[in-house]
Amino acid sequence: MSDSESSASELSQGSVSGDEKVSGLPTPSPSKRQQKQRNFEQNREMIVQTAFDAYFTHAASRAQTSSNVFSSLIPPLSAEEYLEASSSFGSQMIKSEILTSESSRKSLFQRLLLELQEGFNVICYGYGSKRALLNEFAVDSCSKAGHVTVANAFQPQFGLKQLLSCIENVPGIDSLPLSSSSVESQSQRIYDFFAQPSQARHLYVIIHNIDSPSLRLPKAQSCVSLLALNPKIHIVASIDHINAPLLWSSAELSARKDTQEGAGVSGRGLAWLWHDMTTLTPYDVELSHADRSSISGAVGSTRKRDGATQNAAAMVSETAALHILASVTIKAKKLFTLMAEKQLEAIQAVNAGPGDDLQQYGIAYDTLYHSARNDFIATNDTALRALLGEFRDHALVLGAQQGSSGEVLWIPMRKERLAKVLATLPVAE
């Protein structure tokens, strides 16, 4: 073979091997792919989205909401279980200085008493129950300076009438004439009594939770603002609702007491001085009336009204009762049958009229609990409150605190309608 032929053969072999290298390029290794991916992510992060693009990118993502509701997974605590659990915690770990230091408390009480004597009323805000601290102030300081009245406005059955009736226990007030039995006339008589020049002892009124529903009404606010501007009536109140300052106008807040003593009324106002009285104390007493089986919780219990008002405004029709009973469980129907039979027996025993207050024919909660347990309707307090919660939420069962006897439950239906509804229910075996 000649030199030219051998060189041509080498060139052709070289071109073939080169084509094989081009056509058979090695694929990148996994490490190289990862490096390219990282470079791509870094380059994408360098691109800044506009506000519009960022908004739509965020809005396009679907929010993930869990269907596991905490209240449905864990049953509510009964009153006994709550007391047992709270007592096991021992003493409170974090306390405010005014609770731990006697000197701070004494200094605070002296300052409050001086501000009251200078013509101001005091309103206390801050997290934590202020009930024990204000009661101590009433006993240690106010009782030595004059008459003292303490109002627990956080109780569901509290009303302005109770506060005024308690103040009228002061000797001498009932000697003045009373034009009518309305709260306005009572407030005016109390104002006139302490406006007399001969009246030397002052009146100190301690109101726990003046922002309670019973004192938010315009009539209650008007009566309180009348007493607050009397130079010899001093009010110390507490608030816990975040929107409580919106109850009063700027004119009421900026009003000041008339220093001249006389029976005439110069105006209405409150003359508040605001004090931060954070105690970090649990609201055990204030929330003792909360219905733990109701969805509304403490708010729902504070909306309870007296029996007469509930009878007039919350009467349930026969059709509405049947719709509610059609959607509840068998045990709930048995509980309703038990309550209806007890209520009808009480009504028929006294031959009650159609306009009577149905609360007086209700059944005490303790009595209902024992009867339900004997009939195997509810074996514990939590189960009974859960069944009652179905009826409470639809206002088919109403309740109210009745003195020392505890809570009383009744069905807001006339005797004839209740008997018809009871006849449609199956007889419990």
Secondary structure, DSSP 8 states (H G I E B T S, - for coil): --HHHHHHHHHHHHHHHHHHHHHT-----HHHHHHHHHHHHHHHHTS---HHHHHHHHHHS--------HHHHS----HHHHHHHHHHT-S-SS--HHHH-HHHHHHHHHHHHHHHHTT-EEEEESSS--HHHHHHHHHHTGGGTEEEEEEETTSTT--HHHHHHHHTTSTTGGGS--S-SSHHHHHHHHHHHHTSTT--SEEEEEEE-TTSGGG-SHHHHHHHHHHHT-TTEEEEEE---TTGGGGS-HHHHH----SS--SS-------EEEEE-------TTTTTT--TTSTTTHHHHHT---HHHHHHH----HHHHHHHHTTS-HHHHHHHHHHHHHHHHHHHHHT--TTS-GGGG-EEHHHHHHHHHHTTS-SSHHHHHHHHHHHHHTTSSEEEE-GGG-EEEE--S-HHHHHHHHHHS----
